[in-house]
Amino acid sequence: MNRTGDRTIDISRLSQLTGVHVSTLRSWETRHGLLRPARSNSGHRLYSAEDVERLLVIKDLLARGSRLPELKDRSLAELKALHAEAPATDPFSRDAILRLEQAIDERDVDRFTALLRITFATLPASVSVDVFAHALRHIGRRWEEGVIGIGDEHRLSARARDVVQSATLALAPAAHRPPIAFATLSGEQHELGLLAGAFLAAALGHGIVYFGAGMPAADLARSVGDVGAAALVLSIVHPEDREALRRDLEELDAHLSVHIPVWIGAHAAMLAGLRLPERAVIMGGYPDLRRRLKLTFGT
């Protein structure tokens, strides 16, 4: 065995020590450059104790919302510095995240569903949507890495949609604050994050008017007015046609009552260089939505 320094840990043992699936370890090395193992004489990957520590830090950073490209080429010291700055998850949400990740990795859809239901039923709303977002990111990562197939991804996502919709509907009888409308515009079919935002608003006592994905701008503006919504929340995840999106936003702004604010859930980089209506406010996450509701309605 050709050992380099203290690199004596094979990939199976590394997986056991870190809880990261073997196929994921290979993907993190070949696709993302997060690991640089040595090789034995027979060509097997060999890792060190520092690699174990590195992976544990990376795993926790991912659970706290970091993305793989942000972690590439960073030293262990840099990763630890990021870890120190990242908001920590409480023990309850951390446990929920780990259990959901395991169910996803094992393609156990029923257990995933049960765990997600428990999350929404027992944890505070702000924590529940955080755990939900982590689970969705984990599903996406595992599909990209080939750990789960497209069928698994669709089944897990469908169950996630069912759970958050049921949790939101269960809160409807307690609504006592102005209704908030939720939708995506034409061409945007990603709505799971939008659904979680609706749950958060419902947990704060707002009525929810959920229009779902792919709404034409003029029809959405008219419908928001018809139902008397006090604000409109849009989700923009992957704008395929930025020019069409610009036109839709302009049309929405032209037809929507001037008294109704428009809050857009999106990564700012996604909308860079895109002219937005003056009333539009970009929200980078659920804490932003919560703050916006508090500022506007005293929730």
N, C-alpha and C positions, 0 to 999 in steps of 0.2 A: 504494500500500500504506500503510495506516494503522498505523505502527509505534508501539509504546508502549515507551519506553526502548530497551533492546537486544533486544527480542523480535522476532527475525528468523528463528527456526528453525521450519520447518513440521513437521507431525506425522510425516511420513514420515522426515524427517531425525532427529527426536527418537527415533523408534523404532530407527533405525540406531545412534544414539549410545548408547542405553541398553540395547538388546536386549529392550525391552518391546514386545509386539505392539501394533499400531495400535488394534485393537478393545479391547484392555485399557486403553490410554491413555484412550480415550473413556469407558470404564466407570469408571475411577478418577476421572475428572472429574465425570461426570454422576451417578453413584451414590454415590460416596464423598467427593467434594469435595477430592481430594488435589491437584488442579491448577486454576489459574484463568488460562487463556490469554487473550491479547488476540486481536483479530480484525482481519484485513485488510479492505480496502474490499470485497472480494468475499466476505467471510464466512469465510475460512479461518483456522484456529487458528494462533496464533504464540506461540512460547516463547522463553525467554531461556537464557543459559548457566547461570543459577542454577537454572532448572527442570531442566536436565540433571543438575546436582549433586544436587538434591533427589530426583530419581527414582532415581539410583544409590544414595543412602543408603536410601531406602525399599525398594528391591529387596533390598538386603543385609539390612535389618532383617527383611523377610519371610522370607528364607532362614534367619535365625537364630531364627525362631519367633514374631515379632510378628504381630499381626492388623491388617487394614486399619482397622477402627473405632478402634483405639488410636492411629493415626497421623493421623487427621483433624484439621484445624485447628491442627496444630503447625507452628511456624516452622522454618526450616532449622537454626537454632541449637539448637532443642529436639530436632529429629531427630538431629542430630549428638551431642548429649548422650546420648540413648537408645542410639545406636550405640556410643558409648564404654563404656556400661555393659553392653551385651548381650554374652553369651559369644561369642567369635570361633570360627568354624569353621576347622579346619586346612585347608591347601591341597588335600589329597587329597579330603576330604569336600566342600569347596567346588566342586571340579572335577566331582565326581560329581553334585552337586545341579544345577549348571548344565547338564550334559549331559542329565540326566533331564528338566529343565524344557523344554529344546529339543525333546526327543523327544515330550513331552506336547503342546507347542504345535503341533507338526507332525503330530500324531495318528499317529505312527509307533509302533505297538504292538509290533512285533517288536524294534525298536531299544531301546525302553523296557524290554522284558523282558530283553534281553541285558545292558543296562547295570545293571539291578537285580541280576541274577545275579552279575555281576562284583563289585558292591558287597558282597554278602553273602559272597562267596568270598574277597575280598582285604582288606577293611577290618576292624578290630577290631569285635567285636559291638556295643559301645556306640555306635560311630560309625555302623555299618550301620543300626541302628534309628533313629538320628537322621536319616540321609539318607532312609530309608524314610518317616519321618513327614513330612519336608519334601515329598517327592514326593506323598504323599497330600493334603496341604494344597494343593499346587499344582494337582492334579487338581480338587479341589473349587472352588478359586478360578476356574479356567478354565471350569468348567461354569457357575458363577454368572454369569460375565462373557460367556458365549455364544461363547467361543473354540472350545470343543469341545461336541459334542452329548451327549445322554444315552446314546446308543449307544457313543460313544467313552469316556465316563466308565465305563460298565459293563465294556467290554472291558479298559480299563486296570486297573480295580480287580480284575477276575477274574485277570488276569496277575499283579498284585501279590500276590494271595492265593496263587496257585500257587507263586510264587518263594519266599515266606517259609515256606510249608508244607514245600516241598522242602528248604530250608536247615535247618529245624528237625529234620526226619526224618533228615537226614544226620548229625546230631549224636547221635542216639539211642544208637548203640553205645558212646559214650564216657561215658554217664551213670553217675555214681558217688555222687551225693548224693540226698537224699530227694526223692520225686516231688512236683511242684506241680500242682494242678488249675487249669484256666482255663475260664471260662464267662461267659456273660451270662444274665440272668434273663429271664423271659417278657416279650415286648414290645420287647426290645432286640435289634435285628438287626445293629447295627454291630459287626463283629468284627475288622477289619483291624488296629487298634491292639492288640487282645488277642493276635492272632497274633504280632505283633512282640515283645510282652512274653514270650510263650512261647519264642520264639527266644532272647531274651536269657537267660532262665533256663536253657535247654538249653546255651547257650554257657558257662554257669558250672558245668556238670556235673550239673544236676538232670534227673531223669526228668520227662517231661511227660505229663500226662493231660489231653487237650484235649476238652472236652465241647461246645464251640462255642456257637452263639447260641440264645437263646430257651428256656432250661431252666426248667421249673417248679421252684419253690423246694424243695418237699419231696423231689421226685425227685433234685434236685441234691445235697441234703444226704445222702441215702441213698447215692447213687453215689460221692460223695467219700469216704465212710466205707468203702465196699466195696473201693475201689482202694487204700486206705491212703495217701491223699495227706496230706502234712505241712502244707499250707497251701492256701487257696483264693484265687485272684485273680479278681475280677469287673471287668468294664468297663461303665461307664454313660456313654453319650455323649449321647443325647437322650431323657430320660425323658418320655414323652408323658402318662403318668398317674401323678402323684406319689403319690397315695393308694394306687394299686395297687402301686407300687414299695415304699412303706412297709410294706404288708402282706406283700409277698414277702420283704423283708429280715427282718421279724419271724418269719415262718415258717421261713426258712432258719436263723435264729439258734436257734429252738426245737428244730429237728431235727438240727442239726449238732453233732458232738462238741465239748465245751467246750475240748478241747485243740487244735483246729484254728483258727488265726487266719484272719481274712478281710481281704484287702487290696483296696481298691476304687480302680481307676484312673478318675479323674473330675476335672473342674474343680470346685473347691470351690463356686463360685457356683451350679453346677447343683444341688447338694445343700443349698444354704442353707435353713435352717429345717426340714429333714427330720431327724427323730429316727433316729439310726443305732444299731445294736447296739453295746454297749460295746467288744466285741472288734474292731469294724471300724476300719480305718485308711485314710484317704484318701491316695492317692498322686497327685501332680500331674504325674508324668512318669516316664520310664524310669530316670532317676537315682535316684528314690525307690524304685523296685522293686529296683534293684541294691543300694542301701543296706539295704533291709529284708531281703533275702536274706543279706547279709553279717552283719547284726546277729543274725538268727535262727539261721542255720546255719553261720556262720563261713566263708562262701563266699569 
